[in-house]
Structure formats: structure tokens, C-alpha cells
Amino acid sequence: MNRVVITGLGIYSCIGKNLSEVRDSLYHGKSGIVLDQARKEMGYRSGLTGLVEKPVLKGVLDRR
């Protein structure tokens, strides 16, 4: 059996990178859904996606 340790709670989504950004996006009706032409070119039927930027984790995570 593997053990899991939860060290904190957070959020990183297409409408915000933290709780306050996500809350503001929800209050202001921001959906976060965009049209990504690359998806259409890859053969997906829809180019709509919730695009999430790749996070910069240098200095945030240690090697443990």
C-alpha cells in the first residue's frame, strides 16, 4: 500500500493560478475556455479547451 501526504491545498486552473484569481474570475463570469487552433490541426473535432499555462516551479519545489 502506498501512502499519500497532503501538505496543503491550492488551485491552478484556466481561470486563475490561486484562490483569489479563481474567485474573481467566477464573480466576473470569466470562463477560461479558449479556441486553440492547434487542437483542430491535431484532428480534434473541437478546438475549444481550457488552456492552462505551464507553471514555473523553479525555487518552489525542493527535490524531496
C-alpha positions in Angstrom: 0.0 0.0 0.0 1.3 3.5 -0.9 0.9 6.4 1.5 -0.2 9.8 0.4 0.6 13.0 2.3 -1.4 16.2 1.6 0.8 19.2 2.6 -1.6 21.9 1.6 -4.5 22.9 -0.6 -4.3 25.2 -3.7 -5.7 25.7 -7.2 -4.2 26.2 -10.6 -6.7 26.4 -13.4 -7.6 28.0 -16.7 -9.4 30.8 -14.8 -6.7 31.5 -12.2 -3.4 30.5 -10.5 -4.6 31.0 -6.9 -7.8 31.2 -4.9 -8.3 34.9 -5.3 -7.8 34.9 -9.1 -10.3 32.0 -9.5 -12.8 33.7 -7.2 -12.5 37.0 -9.1 -12.9 35.1 -12.4 -16.0 33.3 -11.2 -17.6 36.6 -9.9 -16.9 38.3 -13.2 -18.1 35.5 -15.4 -14.8 34.6 -17.0 -15.0 31.1 -18.4 -11.3 30.3 -19.2 -12.4 28.4 -22.4 -10.5 29.5 -25.5 -10.2 28.4 -29.1 -6.9 26.6 -29.7 -6.3 26.1 -33.5 -3.5 23.6 -32.7 -6.2 21.2 -31.4 -8.1 21.4 -34.6 -4.9 20.8 -36.6 -4.3 17.7 -34.5 -7.6 16.2 -35.5 -9.8 17.0 -32.6 -13.4 17.8 -33.6 -13.4 20.9 -31.4 -10.7 23.5 -30.8 -12.3 24.6 -27.6 -10.2 24.0 -24.5 -9.4 25.2 -21.0 -5.9 26.3 -21.6 -3.6 26.2 -18.5 -0.2 27.9 -18.7 2.7 25.7 -17.7 3.7 26.7 -14.2 7.2 28.0 -13.3 8.2 25.7 -10.4 11.9 26.7 -10.1 12.5 27.5 -6.4 9.0 26.5 -5.4 9.6 22.8 -5.0 12.5 21.0 -3.4 13.9 17.7 -4.5 12.4 15.7 -1.7 
